[in-house]
Amino acid sequence: MGGFPTSAPIEGGFANPPMAAQSVFRALMDAMARPGTVHPVAPLVQPPAPLTPSAAAVALTLCDHDTPLWLDPRLETSGDVRGWLGFHCGAPLTTIAADAHFVLASSPGELMALENFAQGSQEYPDRSTTLILQVETLTKGRVLHLEGPGIATGAALAPFPMPRHFGAQWLQNRARFPRGVDLILAAPDAIACLPRTTRIFETEA
């Protein structure tokens, strides 16, 4: 388990934690129930770089002392980020991907394969990892056409950057249903979700 330095900055958390967390949680639940929809997230926190405000707000909303958190190398090497997260949400940091309840990835294009994270089991599919990916945009990347539960007539997103060979990885992820990971895409001012039930077809932007 990774610790965090006591000298790390602790400013920049939720000004009103209950109200802020409720607001972000509602946006997350709506986004997860309706894959492909984009939900604005106000700049409620000011985390140290390279952690972004939207991804940090999601982490503070979902993570606590019972949810091991895995950070990608860019975040993990920042003592300020580790300290800020430790102070504001208390989630224990793990370097073992398969042990993580949540993942924060600031460089999705360099992320290890999705299959390395916890997939849950047939009996307990909820014991899988939810990945929070910091993306630059939801509109200017490769277009993802979405179908599945919560999508009436089709939806589309164009996030960038995304994990390498994402289409093939997601096909494998869906094949493991009810096991598999879920994704939260945290753009600078909004979020969208890709639950494991979503079917994805890629085209160029």
N, C-alpha and C positions, 0 to 999 in steps of 0.2 A: 504494500500500500504506500502511496506517496503522501508525504506530509506537506505542510505549507509554512512558509516563513512568517514569523510574527510581525516582521517589519513591512510586509506587503500592504499596499494601500487598501483601506476598507471603505472609502467613500464611494458614492455612486450607486448604492442599492435602491430598492423601491422606497420612495418617500412615504407611501402609505401601503405597506405590504399586503394587508388583507384585500383592499380595494383593487390594487394593481394586479395581484395574482388572480383574483376573480375575473378581471377583464381579460387577461391573457388566456386564462383557462377556458373561458367561453369561446374565444376566437379559435383555440385549438380544437375544442369539441366540435364546433361548426365545420372547421376545415377537415377534420378526420371523418365526419359524417357525410361530407359532400366533397369527395376528392376532386381536385382541380380548381376549386374555388379559392380565390385570393382574399385574405382577411387582413386589413390594416392593423398594424401594431404601433402604438405611439412610442416615442423614445422615453421609456419609463426608467431606464437605468443608464449609467455611464461606466461601463466596465473598462479595464485596461486593455489596450490593443495587444494582440490582434483579435480578441474576442469582440464581437459586434453587439450593439445594444439589443437587437431583436433576438439573436441567439441566446444572449445572456438572460433576457426576460423569460424566455421559454425555460431555460435551465432553472432559474430561481422559482418558477411556478411548479415545475414537475419534480425537481430533485430535493431530497432531504437526507438525513443521516442514515436512512435505511436503503438508499438506492446507490449502489456503487456506480461511479462515473468514470468513463474512459475518455481521455483527451488525446487528440492526434498529436504528433510530434511537435508541430508548430506551437500549439497551446501548452503542451506538457512541459516544454522547456522554458516557459515564462513563469518565473516565481510570482510575479504580480498577479497573473491570471489564476494560478493555483491558490494563492492567498485570498484573492477576492472571492472566488467561488467557495472556498472553505469557510470564510467568515459569513457570507450571506446565505448559503444554503446548507452548509455542513455535510455535503455528500462526500463519502470516503472515495478517494481516488484509487483506481486500480490500473495496473499495467497489463492485466490479462483480459483480452478482448471478450472472451467467452463468459467472463464473470460480470460484465457490465450490464446494468439495467438501462443506462442511458449512455450515449456517445455524443461528444461535442467535436465536430470536425470543421476546422477553419480552412482546410484545403481539400475539398471533396475529390478533386481530380487525382490526388495522391493517396487516397484512402485504400486500405487493404480490402480484400474481397469481402462482400457482405456475409458470406458463409462462415467467416471467422468469428462472427458475433453470436451471442446466444440465440438459438432458434426456438426455444421452448420445446415442449413435448406434446404428444398427441393428447395426453390427459391434462396438461397444463400449458396450453399454447401462449398464455399471457406471460409466461416466464421467458420472454424473449427480449431482445434489445430494441429500444427505440433510438434511432439515429437522428440527431439534430445537425443538419448540414448548413453551414453558412454559404449562401450563394450570392453572387453579385446581382443577379436579375432573375425574374420569373418569366420574362417575355422575349429575350434575345438569344437564347440558346437553341439547341436542337429541339424541335417540336415533339412533345410527347402527347399522343392522342390517347385519351383515357376512356375505359369502359369498366362497368362493374357496379357493385352495390353502391347506392347513393348517387349514381350518375344517371339521370333520366334519359338524355338523348345524346350523350357524348360530351366530353370536355377536353380541354387542351391546356398544357403548360409548356413553357420553353425556358426551363431553368439552366443557369450556367454559373459555375462549372458543376459537373456531376461526376460520379465515380466512373472510372474507365470501363469500357464495354458494358455500360449500364443496361442496355436493352437485354443482352444475354444474361447478365446477372439477375435482372428482375424476373426474367422468364423462369430461371431456376428457383428464385425465391417464391414465386407463386406456386410452383410445382410442389413445394414442401407444405402447402396449406393443409391443416390449420396452423402448422408451424411457420416460422419466417419472421423477418424483421419488418418494422414500419418506419417510414421516413417523415420527418418534419423539415421542410425547406424554409430556412429563415433568410429572407431577402432583407435589404436595408430598412424597409419600412412596412413589410408585410410578411405573412406566412402562408404556406399551403402545405397540404399533407398528402402522402401517398401510402395509404394502408396496404397491407399485404394482399388484400382481396382485389386490388385494382389491376386490370389488364392494361398494358401499355404497348403502343405501337409508335415507333420513332419515324420522323421524317426530318429533312433538313429545314432550318429556319428560313 
